[in-house]
Amino acid sequence: MAVRRICNDKKRVAAIAFGAICTLVAGACLYAVASRKKQNENNLEGDDIMSKFKLIFDGEEQDEIFDTEEDAEEHALYLRSCTREGAEILHMSNPGDYDYDEDEFDNPEYEIIEVDD
């Protein structure tokens, strides 16, 4: 009987500790979201004009407009990976017509430009 009670007490302590950890994590997430929201509100106040960014990829201006330079960079890297994957697929489907060497593949160039909204 005493062993069962000790096991039940340990389970309760573990459940309470787990609940406390979950509460702390949830609180930290809520704090982070609130801080980010406050930061965004502060950035939008006053006469500050938020910059927008466009991407010129492989010599062609893309239609998408990005809020941050990091978003534009991420999209450019995604397009680069799509280009490489497309070249690999074409080579696998018809190697005689589409040469592909992983080491000598030239990634397309890109440029991120700031635009007026």
C-alpha positions as CSV (number, residue, x, y, z in Angstrom):
1,M,0.0,0.0,0.0
2,A,2.8,2.4,0.8
3,V,4.6,1.7,-2.4
4,R,1.4,2.5,-4.4
5,R,1.0,5.7,-2.5
6,I,4.6,6.8,-3.3
7,C,4.2,6.0,-7.0
8,N,1.0,8.0,-7.1
9,D,2.6,10.9,-5.3
10,K,5.5,10.8,-7.8
11,K,3.1,10.8,-10.7
12,R,1.3,13.8,-9.2
13,V,4.6,15.7,-8.7
14,A,5.6,14.9,-12.3
15,A,2.2,16.0,-13.6
16,I,2.4,19.3,-11.6
17,A,6.0,19.9,-12.8
18,F,5.0,19.2,-16.4
19,G,2.0,21.5,-16.1
20,A,4.3,24.2,-14.7
21,I,6.7,23.9,-17.5
22,C,3.9,24.1,-20.1
23,T,2.6,27.2,-18.4
24,L,6.0,28.8,-18.5
25,V,6.5,28.0,-22.1
26,A,3.0,29.3,-23.0
27,G,3.7,32.4,-21.1
28,A,7.0,32.9,-22.9
29,C,5.4,32.5,-26.2
30,L,2.6,34.9,-25.4
31,Y,5.2,37.4,-24.2
32,A,7.2,37.0,-27.4
33,V,4.1,37.6,-29.5
34,A,3.1,40.6,-27.5
35,S,6.6,42.0,-27.7
36,R,6.7,41.5,-31.5
37,K,3.3,43.1,-31.9
38,K,4.4,46.1,-29.8
39,Q,7.6,46.4,-31.9
40,N,5.6,46.3,-35.1
41,E,3.2,49.0,-33.7
42,N,6.2,51.2,-32.8
43,N,7.7,50.7,-36.3
44,L,4.4,51.9,-37.9
45,E,4.1,55.0,-35.7
46,G,5.2,58.4,-36.9
47,D,6.4,59.4,-40.2
48,D,8.6,56.3,-40.8
49,I,7.8,54.8,-44.1
50,M,8.3,51.1,-44.2
51,S,10.5,50.0,-47.1
52,K,9.4,47.3,-49.5
53,F,11.7,45.1,-51.5
54,K,11.6,43.4,-54.9
55,L,13.7,40.7,-56.4
56,I,15.5,40.7,-59.7
57,F,16.2,37.0,-60.3
58,D,18.3,35.9,-63.3
59,G,17.9,39.3,-64.9
60,E,14.1,39.4,-64.6
61,E,12.2,41.5,-62.1
62,Q,9.8,39.4,-60.1
63,D,6.2,40.5,-59.3
64,E,6.3,39.8,-55.6
65,I,6.8,42.7,-53.2
66,F,8.4,41.8,-49.8
67,D,8.1,43.6,-46.5
68,T,11.6,42.8,-45.4
69,E,14.9,42.3,-47.2
70,E,15.2,38.9,-45.4
71,D,11.9,37.7,-46.9
72,A,13.2,38.7,-50.4
73,E,16.5,36.9,-49.7
74,E,14.7,33.8,-48.6
75,H,12.5,33.8,-51.7
76,A,15.6,34.2,-53.9
77,L,17.3,31.2,-52.3
78,Y,14.1,29.2,-52.8
79,L,14.1,30.1,-56.5
80,R,17.7,29.1,-56.7
81,S,16.9,25.7,-55.2
82,C,14.0,25.3,-57.6
83,T,16.3,26.1,-60.6
84,R,18.9,23.5,-59.5
85,E,16.2,20.9,-58.8
86,G,14.6,21.6,-62.2
87,A,18.0,21.1,-63.9
88,E,18.5,17.8,-62.1
89,I,15.0,16.6,-63.2
90,L,15.5,17.6,-66.8
91,H,18.8,15.8,-66.8
92,M,17.3,12.6,-65.3
93,S,14.5,12.6,-67.8
94,N,16.7,13.1,-70.9
95,P,20.4,13.2,-70.1
96,G,21.4,13.6,-73.8
97,D,19.6,16.9,-74.2
98,Y,20.1,18.3,-70.7
99,D,23.7,18.2,-69.3
100,Y,23.9,18.7,-65.6
101,D,27.0,18.6,-63.4
102,E,26.3,19.3,-59.7
103,D,29.8,20.7,-59.1
104,E,29.7,23.0,-62.2
105,F,26.1,24.2,-62.0
106,D,25.9,28.0,-62.2
107,N,23.3,29.3,-59.8
108,P,21.3,32.2,-61.2
109,E,22.3,35.7,-59.9
110,Y,19.8,37.8,-58.0
111,E,19.5,41.3,-56.7
112,I,17.3,42.7,-54.0
113,I,16.1,46.3,-54.6
114,E,14.2,48.7,-52.4
115,V,11.0,50.0,-53.9
116,D,8.5,52.8,-53.0
117,D,5.2,51.3,-51.9
